[in-house]
Amino acid sequence: MTKNDIIRSRHEPAPNRPDERKHPEEPWWRGAVIYQIYPRSFADADGDGIGDLKGILDHLDYIAALGVDAIWISPFFTSPMVDYGYDVADFCNVDPIFGTLDDFDAVLQKAHALGLKLIIDQVYSHSSDQHPWFLESRRDRSNPKADWYVWADPKKDGGPPNNWQSLFKGAAWTWDGRRKQYYLHNFLSEQPDLNLRNQAVQDAILDIARFWLDRGVDGFRLDAANFYMHDAQLRDNPPSGRSGLRPYDFQEHLYNRSRPENFAFIARLRALIDSYEDRFTVAEIGDHSSLEELISYVEGADRLHTAYSFVFIENDRLSAQLVNEAVSAWDQADNSAWPSWAFSNHDAPRVASRWGRDRGGEHDPRFAKTLNTLLCSLRGTVFIYQGQELGLSQADIPYARLADPEAIANWPDTLGRDGARTPMPWQAQSSHAGFSTTEPWLPIDPDHLALAADGQQADPGSCYRQMQDFLALRKNHPALRHGSLHFFESPEPIVAFERRHGDDRLLCAFNLGPDPLDWHPQSTGQWSKLAITGLDGSIKAGGLHLPPFGGCILSHGEGR
């Protein structure tokens, strides 16, 4: 056996599985890497301390140079900003703090010119309480939009209709003195739930989707998609038998979300999307939903294209077992069910801190590089949150500067979302890190200055350059974009799997721990190491040597 005669999976891929054949017709989003922009914190072009669309426009070249396939922009719509844009008061307009519709069109046009697809958030489960629909609905019980939201009479004792709890804090019902009824809000009281059981509401929502599709967007990220419908009987949720930080955690949410009635509306939405060429939907199925539930939203031609999995975002500890179980859950799904993966987003602590703090990787660039490469090696569509390519850690926000209503409401039990939403550090030596010419809406963590984008772009060994190099390699390997995935048996904390697409076979191995490890799997076959910046694992004595937080990708066969 030569040093390259190593490593063959015990579970050899079956020949000619559908995902292993060449698919020149594969839609752009299958296997794409999508970069999430949280616009308040990305770049401020007008100097008010809040990021905006022109700031995004100014930095699209940076994103394109990274090598991603698309961008997703979180809400920029007209809003009172109680929940920083997820409380929408006009679904078809841009809030002045972000710019204008013309600014959005400029971003869309430049993104397309750079070869980037662009998807936007759509918030269909609720609106702002300042939306004209709600202002009319709450006026009385007989107006044309009286049942566009979820209203219910009080119990005989005057209490709420049932025991449902808000995801943020307290009861999910708020009393309205004009109608002498309660209205439902699964989130903040300023975010009343739309009544999507009403066909007129569905029609209005589909008109909103049409507005943006006609404008040229390439698809939607659907916020809180499993909250579209509520139980018509308003039954009480049963106790979960678990403790938690919030009243919400004490219930099994059988009746306020994840209702089977959701799928009738989703079928209508999918039919609309399919009437446009090459468009895409990704659903947020959050709140500790099971993988089985998530898969149900994407299995079949009348469901959504993919669903944004929270299995990693909602876990505070990374393990090889977690990766194996999360990915393997899709093995039995219909071939139409395509997964999406993310390690970070605007609602969760940054992954470098969440998974690195307890193992010494929080500020270790090797850990960030390995996480980014692991994520981009999984079978599915990949979402990268702004700053993840820089290896940013969770920012420390003092209580006096907190802006997140969830953090303020539940302090100090949860630190909230602000630590992941601090401004992007663009320039290490500029005031406010080049994000703005004035004090930003959230403070910039001093630790982030050393990780600023300008320095990392110039440093061949940086986190940014490592991701840039790997994404370039990824585009040349169909196995990484479209291939099957088969796990090797490996001890914790090693994650190891093979990606295969036709003759393109890659072995991917990652050490998630702080100690060097030698791994000696069952072995046959010709393998050679691919030269990838930042992955310093090596072939050693018929196996692999994986340094602390290290990784290695090998190619099978000669000439690869």
PyMOL commands that set and color helices and strands:
alter all, ss='L'
color gray80, all
select helices_A, chain A and resi 18-20+39-41+53-58+60-66+101-113+132-137+199-215+225-227+247-250+262-274+291-296+320-328+351-354+357-359+365-377+388-390+399-401+405-410+418-420+431-434+446-451+453-458+463-475+478-482
alter helices_A, ss='H'
color red, helices_A
select strands_A, chain A and resi 33-37+70-73+77-78+90-94+117-123+151-152+173-176+181-184+219-223+280-284+306-308+338-342+381-385+484-487+494-501+504-511+517-519+527-529+538-540+543-546+551-556
alter strands_A, ss='S'
color yellow, strands_A
deselect
rebuild
show_as cartoon
